[in-house]
Structure formats: C-alpha cells, structure tokens
Amino acid sequence: MKKKFYKMLCVLTAAVFCMTAPAVVQAAQNEKQTEAAQEEEIEDREIAQELAGMKYDHSLELQYADQFAVDYYEGGYALITIVDGERFLLVPEDKEAPEGLDADISVIQKPVQNIYLVATSAMDLFCALDGLDSISLSGTNADGWYIDKAKKAMEDGDIAFAGKYSAPDYELILSKNCDLAIESTMIYHQPEVQEKLEKFGIPVLVEHSSYESHPLGRTEWIKLYGVLLGKEDQAQKIFQEQVDKLKSVEDSENTGKTVAFFYINSMGAANVRKSNDYVSKMIELAGGEYIFHDPAEDDNALSTMNMQMEEFYAKAKDADYIIYNSTIDGELDSIDELLAKSSLLADFKAVKDGNVWCTGQNLFQETMGLATMIEDIHTMLTSDDPKLDSLTYMKKLK
C-alpha cells in the first residue's frame, strides 16, 4: 500500500512539474533579463560617472526626441551625444575641459558665439529662444529664408552668408572666430568639409532632427539649443506649450478620412512620404489616415520615395483629401495649376470634391509650428465652414 501511494505521489509530482516547468523556466528567464537590464543600466551610469573623473549628476529629460541626449556633470559641464556617435563637452565660461577627456569628444566653450548655422530647421528654434545674436554666419542666403527674423538679420548685416554646406567660405568663418558649426546631415555627402572645419578647431554638430519619427521630436531639439545657450528653462517652457497644443488635438477621435501628401518632381513622378516619416505621423495625430500607410515598409533612412504617376493614381485616387507639398517647387494658387502638373489628378476623388490644399513654403523651416500644422490638418478634416480657405500653414485651392 505504501509502495502504491509512493508511486502515485511520484507520478503526481512529475505531472505537476511538467505542467509548471515552462512557467518556471519563463519566470527564470524574465528574472535574468530584468537583472541584465539593471546591470546594463548600472554599468552605463558608472561609465557616465567615470568621464574624465567628472561626477555625473543627471540627464536631460526628453519626451519625444531620441536622436540626441544630454548628460549633466557637477561643475556645470554637459555632455551632448548625437545619435551618430558624435559627442561634445560643453564647458562653463570660467572653467576648462578636464584632463584625460576621450579623444573623440569635441570641446565647446561657453558662451557659444558666432555660430555658422547651416541646418535650416534649427533657425526657428534659435529665434524662439531669442538666440539670434549667437549666430553670425548662415549657410542660406537672405532670399532663401522664410523666417522673417532670420531674413531681416541677414539684410541688416547681423548675419553673413558664409557659403552653403558644400562650399563654405573658410576665410570668413575663421575671421568671425566661429565657435560652432551646426550642419544638416547633407554634410555627410561632403566629409572633407567637416574634416576641414574641425582641422581649424571648429566643432561640427550634425543636426538629426529630420530623423525624429514624432513631429514634436523635431521641435524638442529646442532643448539642445537651450543647453548650448544656457536657456534650458526657457526651452522647456516653450516646448511644453507645443505639447499642450498637441494634446487638444490628440484627444479627438479619428475621422477615418484619408489624406495624400505629395509633390510632383521635375521628372513627372509623385514624391510621397513614407509611413515612418513625421509628416505621416502628423496626419495620424490630426485624426486622419495617411493613404500610403504601409506597415511592411522598409525602415531605412530615407523618409520619402518617388512613385510613377500610374502607381500613384492607383493608390491615391480615392483619397478624401490632397495636400500638395509646395516647399520644393513653389506654392500653387488653383486646382488648374495642380492639374497642369498631371492631368491624371482630374480623376481624383479629392479634386472632384474640392478637397485640395497646398502648404506654404515656410512649413519646413518653421520647426516651432509643427503642432500648429497638426491643428491645421485637424481643422481641414473636421470643419465644414466653406469660408475656411486659409489656415496657418495651408490654403485651399480654388
């Protein structure tokens, strides 16, 4: 009897073990993963604390941006890290860079002055921070700016044109005692330019805001420039205003209406935004559905792609709304001007219904206006007011 009971107990124990083993193993694996993550976090923190003997204090809090980071150290030092691996140590005005600093870290001495600004998307953020006086050189001519303050500063001679990214005026840049060059990722096509600027002792910060997947990720770069200018509190306040503006739209329901955003290039093809681009995200946040949404789309660095008109027609002809991107080849004033670019557009549902809009040329330079652009798209999708023909960044084509 005892033997039978013992055998039954063994069988039951084995059965219970078999049933619970997967859960036990999974729990152990989860625990190991958690421990590994905690160890990695501790290791990262220790590495940060070991930077040239400086003591780590805290990091800049970011809500949307993931293309840069800022770590603060005691004594007023700040380490800026850009997603491509570039690192910059911002040194307080009355102090020097510590000895033993890693060779790949560029030093930026405060106050940061005489900036050579090539990345056009950064100008609006400097304007918002009242930081134009820190910029003395531009990679864009006065007639290329759609930001009034920047245009006026160049016309008044406060900011000089120092050549575009591929052909800078090195003599002028050196004569201005330039402390920093802020370039767009186009500089990667001209690596010799970056090398030469750095050879002259000018740190080159490559701006990656265009790679932010969330629209406000682009705007949040104002926090980085706030760090450079010593205006962190002002940057935080300005950015929070944009977050609050977006929340009023985010809480609204999805309209279910589809939107096509594009322009027609010189080859007659339609240039559209990919699903992972921030413009596509703006449409979704505004309560619309991007007509070219494709979950299986490749996640490469390019945010746009060209479509032959036949393919574009097949995918976009039933879109409820059309937004023509005029920032490349100029603004349109009428639907006839749009149809002159391609007669196929006449058969589009949005054209027949009169739901055709055009962006202003200032859209992509005014980085502080992205939350307003989302509001514009939301208004376009939800308003029935026939008099509402013009918004902040869009106008309705007649």
C-alpha positions in Angstrom: 0.0 0.0 0.0 2.8 2.3 0.9 4.6 1.5 -2.3 1.5 2.2 -4.4 1.0 5.5 -2.5 4.7 6.4 -3.1 4.4 5.6 -6.8 1.3 7.7 -7.2 2.9 10.6 -5.3 5.9 10.4 -7.7 3.6 10.4 -10.7 1.6 13.3 -9.5 4.7 15.3 -8.6 6.2 14.6 -12.1 3.0 15.7 -13.7 2.8 18.9 -11.7 6.4 19.6 -12.5 5.8 19.0 -16.3 2.9 21.4 -16.2 4.7 24.1 -14.3 8.1 23.7 -15.8 7.6 26.1 -18.7 6.2 28.8 -16.4 9.1 28.3 -14.0 11.6 28.5 -16.9 9.9 31.6 -18.3 9.9 33.2 -14.9 13.6 32.5 -14.5 14.3 33.9 -18.0 12.4 37.0 -17.3 14.2 37.5 -14.0 17.6 37.1 -15.8 16.5 39.6 -18.4 15.5 42.1 -15.8 18.8 41.6 -13.9 20.7 42.0 -17.1 18.9 45.2 -17.9 19.5 46.6 -14.4 23.2 45.6 -14.6 23.5 47.3 -18.0 21.8 50.5 -16.7 24.2 50.5 -13.7 27.2 49.9 -16.0 26.1 52.8 -18.2 25.7 55.0 -15.2 29.1 54.0 -13.9 30.7 54.7 -17.3 29.0 58.1 -17.4 30.3 58.9 -13.9 33.8 57.9 -15.0 34.0 60.5 -17.8 37.4 62.2 -17.3 37.0 62.0 -13.5 33.9 64.2 -13.5 30.9 63.2 -11.4 27.6 62.5 -13.2 24.7 64.5 -11.9 21.6 63.9 -14.1 20.4 63.7 -17.7 18.1 66.0 -19.7 14.6 64.6 -19.8 13.2 64.1 -23.3 9.6 63.3 -24.2 9.7 62.6 -27.9 13.2 63.1 -29.3 15.6 60.1 -29.5 18.3 61.5 -31.8 20.3 63.2 -29.1 21.0 63.1 -25.3 22.5 65.5 -22.8 24.1 64.3 -19.5 25.0 66.9 -16.9 28.0 66.7 -14.6 28.9 68.6 -11.4 30.5 72.0 -12.0 28.2 73.0 -14.8 29.6 70.6 -17.5 27.2 69.0 -20.0 28.0 66.1 -22.4 26.0 66.2 -25.7 25.6 63.0 -27.6 24.2 62.8 -31.1 22.8 59.6 -32.4 25.6 59.1 -34.9 28.0 58.8 -32.0 29.4 62.4 -32.0 30.0 63.8 -28.5 30.6 67.3 -27.3 31.5 68.5 -23.9 30.0 71.9 -23.1 32.4 73.7 -20.7 31.3 76.6 -18.4 32.7 80.0 -19.3 35.0 80.2 -16.3 36.4 76.7 -16.5 38.5 74.4 -18.7 37.9 71.0 -20.1 39.2 68.3 -17.7 42.3 66.4 -18.5 42.0 62.8 -19.8 39.0 63.6 -21.9 38.3 60.9 -24.6 39.8 61.9 -27.9 36.5 61.6 -29.8 34.8 64.3 -27.6 34.9 67.8 -29.1 35.0 70.7 -26.6 32.6 73.6 -26.9 33.5 76.5 -24.6 30.7 78.7 -23.3 29.5 81.3 -24.2 28.7 79.8 -27.6 29.0 82.6 -30.1 29.4 83.3 -33.9 27.7 80.1 -34.8 27.8 79.0 -38.5 24.2 77.7 -38.9 23.7 75.5 -42.0 20.8 73.3 -40.7 17.8 75.5 -41.7 15.4 73.6 -39.4 17.4 74.9 -36.4 16.9 78.6 -37.1 13.3 78.8 -35.9 14.3 77.2 -32.6 17.1 79.8 -32.1 14.6 82.6 -32.9 12.1 81.2 -30.3 14.9 81.3 -27.7 15.9 84.9 -28.6 19.2 83.4 -29.6 19.8 85.0 -33.0 22.7 87.1 -31.5 24.7 83.8 -31.1 24.5 83.2 -34.9 26.8 85.3 -37.1 27.0 83.1 -40.2 24.4 81.3 -42.3 24.6 78.6 -44.9 21.4 80.1 -46.6 21.1 83.4 -48.4 18.7 86.0 -47.2 16.3 85.3 -50.1 16.3 81.6 -49.1 14.8 82.2 -45.6 11.0 82.1 -44.9 11.6 83.1 -41.3 11.2 86.8 -41.1 13.7 87.4 -38.2 16.4 85.4 -39.9 15.8 87.2 -43.2 15.9 90.6 -41.6 19.1 89.8 -39.6 20.8 88.9 -42.9 19.5 92.0 -44.7 20.7 94.2 -41.7 24.1 92.6 -41.8 23.9 90.9 -38.4 24.2 87.5 -40.0 26.5 87.0 -43.0 26.2 84.4 -45.8 29.2 82.1 -45.4 28.5 79.7 -48.2 26.3 76.6 -48.4 27.3 73.3 -46.7 29.3 72.0 -49.7 31.3 75.2 -50.3 31.8 77.3 -47.1 33.8 80.5 -47.0 36.5 79.3 -44.7 38.3 82.7 -44.6 35.1 84.4 -43.5 34.3 81.7 -41.0 37.7 82.0 -39.4 37.6 85.8 -39.4 34.4 85.6 -37.3 36.0 83.4 -34.7 33.3 80.8 -35.2 32.7 78.7 -32.0 30.5 76.0 -33.6 29.1 74.8 -37.0 25.6 73.3 -36.9 25.2 71.3 -40.1 22.4 69.2 -41.6 23.0 65.6 -42.5 23.8 66.8 -46.0 27.4 67.3 -44.7 27.9 63.6 -44.9 28.0 63.9 -48.7 30.9 66.3 -48.2 33.0 64.7 -45.4 36.1 66.7 -46.5 34.2 69.9 -45.5 33.6 68.7 -41.9 37.2 67.5 -41.6 38.5 70.9 -42.7 36.3 72.8 -40.3 37.4 70.5 -37.4 41.0 70.9 -38.5 40.5 74.6 -38.0 39.4 73.9 -34.4 35.7 74.4 -35.1 33.4 71.7 -33.6 30.8 70.4 -36.1 27.5 69.3 -34.7 25.4 67.4 -37.2 21.7 68.1 -36.6 19.5 64.9 -36.9 16.0 66.3 -36.1 14.8 65.2 -39.5 15.2 61.6 -38.4 12.8 62.0 -35.4 9.7 59.9 -36.0 7.4 62.0 -33.9 6.8 65.6 -35.1 7.4 67.0 -31.7 10.7 65.1 -31.6 11.9 67.7 -34.1 10.6 70.6 -32.0 12.2 69.1 -28.9 15.6 69.9 -30.3 15.0 73.3 -28.8 16.1 71.8 -25.5 19.5 71.0 -27.0 19.9 74.6 -28.2 18.7 75.8 -24.8 21.6 73.8 -23.3 24.1 75.5 -25.7 22.8 79.0 -24.9 22.2 78.4 -21.2 18.4 78.8 -21.7 17.2 75.4 -20.5 14.2 76.7 -18.5 13.0 78.9 -21.4 13.4 76.0 -23.8 11.4 73.7 -21.5 8.6 76.3 -21.2 8.3 76.9 -24.9 8.4 73.2 -25.7 5.7 72.4 -23.1 3.4 75.0 -24.8 3.7 72.9 -28.0 2.9 69.7 -26.1 -0.2 71.2 -24.6 -1.3 72.4 -28.0 -0.9 68.9 -29.4 -2.9 67.3 -26.6 -6.0 69.3 -27.5 -6.0 67.5 -30.9 -4.8 64.1 -29.8 -7.8 63.7 -27.5 -10.2 63.9 -30.5 -11.5 60.9 -32.4 -10.1 59.6 -35.6 -12.1 60.9 -38.5 -11.4 57.9 -40.8 -10.7 60.3 -43.6 -7.7 59.5 -45.9 -5.1 62.1 -46.9 -2.4 62.1 -49.6 0.6 64.3 -49.1 2.9 64.7 -52.1 4.5 66.9 -54.7 5.3 66.2 -58.4 9.1 66.3 -59.2 10.8 67.5 -62.3 10.7 64.0 -63.8 6.9 63.9 -63.5 6.9 61.4 -60.6 5.0 61.8 -57.4 7.2 62.2 -54.3 5.4 60.9 -51.2 6.3 60.5 -47.6 6.9 57.0 -46.1 4.8 55.6 -43.3 7.6 56.2 -40.8 8.0 59.9 -41.7 7.0 62.6 -39.3 4.6 64.1 -41.8 2.7 60.8 -42.0 2.6 60.9 -38.2 1.2 64.5 -38.2 -1.7 63.3 -40.4 -2.5 60.5 -38.0 -2.2 62.7 -34.9 -4.7 65.1 -36.6 -7.2 62.4 -36.9 -6.7 61.3 -40.5 -5.3 58.2 -42.2 -2.3 58.5 -44.4 -3.2 57.0 -47.7 0.2 55.5 -48.3 0.5 53.8 -44.9 2.4 50.5 -45.3 3.3 48.6 -42.1 5.7 46.4 -44.1 7.6 49.4 -45.5 11.4 49.2 -45.1 12.7 51.3 -42.3 15.7 52.9 -44.0 17.0 56.4 -43.5 15.0 57.8 -46.5 11.8 59.5 -45.5 10.4 59.9 -49.0 10.0 57.8 -52.1 9.1 58.5 -55.8 6.1 56.9 -57.5 5.4 56.8 -61.2 2.0 58.6 -61.7 0.3 55.4 -62.7 1.1 53.8 -59.4 0.4 57.0 -57.5 -3.0 57.1 -59.3 -3.8 53.6 -58.2 -3.0 54.2 -54.6 -4.2 57.8 -54.0 -7.2 58.4 -56.4 -9.7 57.7 -53.7 -8.1 59.8 -51.0 -10.6 62.1 -49.3 -8.1 65.0 -49.1 -5.0 66.1 -51.0 -2.2 68.2 -49.5 0.3 69.4 -52.1 3.7 70.0 -50.7 4.8 73.3 -52.1 8.1 73.7 -50.2 10.0 72.3 -53.1 8.7 73.9 -56.3 6.6 76.8 -55.1 3.1 77.4 -53.9 0.0 76.8 -56.1 -3.0 79.1 -56.3 -5.5 77.0 -58.1 -6.5 73.4 -58.9 -5.8 74.2 -62.6 -2.2 74.8 -61.7 -2.2 71.4 -60.0 -3.7 69.7 -63.0 -1.1 71.3 -65.2 1.4 69.1 -63.4 -0.5 65.9 -64.3 -3.9 65.5 -66.0 -4.4 62.2 -64.1 -5.2 64.2 -61.0 -8.5 65.3 -62.5 -10.0 61.9 -61.8 -9.0 62.0 -58.1 -11.9 62.0 -55.6 -10.4 64.9 -53.6 -10.2 67.0 -56.8 -13.8 66.3 -57.7 -14.9 67.1 -54.2 -12.8 70.3 -54.0 -10.8 69.0 -51.0 -7.4 70.1 -52.4 -5.0 72.0 -50.1 -1.4 73.4 -50.5 1.2 74.0 -47.9 3.0 77.3 -47.5 6.7 77.4 -48.3 7.5 78.3 -44.7 6.3 74.9 -43.4 9.6 73.0 -43.0 11.7 76.0 -41.9 9.3 76.9 -39.0 10.1 73.9 -36.8 8.2 75.6 -33.9 5.0 75.4 -36.0 4.6 71.6 -36.2 1.9 71.4 -33.5 0.0 74.2 -35.4 0.3 72.3 -38.6 -1.3 69.3 -36.9 -4.1 71.7 -35.8 -4.4 72.9 -39.4 -4.8 69.3 -40.7 -7.3 68.5 -38.0 -9.3 71.6 -38.9 -9.2 70.6 -42.6 -10.6 67.2 -41.7 -13.3 68.3 -39.3 -14.5 71.8 -40.4 -17.5 72.3 -42.8 -17.0 76.1 -42.9 -16.8 77.0 -46.7 -15.2 80.3 -45.7 -12.2 78.5 -44.1 -10.0 78.7 -47.1 -6.7 79.6 -45.3 -5.0 78.2 -42.2 -1.6 79.0 -40.7 0.4 76.6 -42.9 -2.1 75.6 -45.6 -4.6 77.1 -48.0 -7.4 75.6 -50.0 -7.0 75.6 -53.8 -9.9 77.0 -55.8 
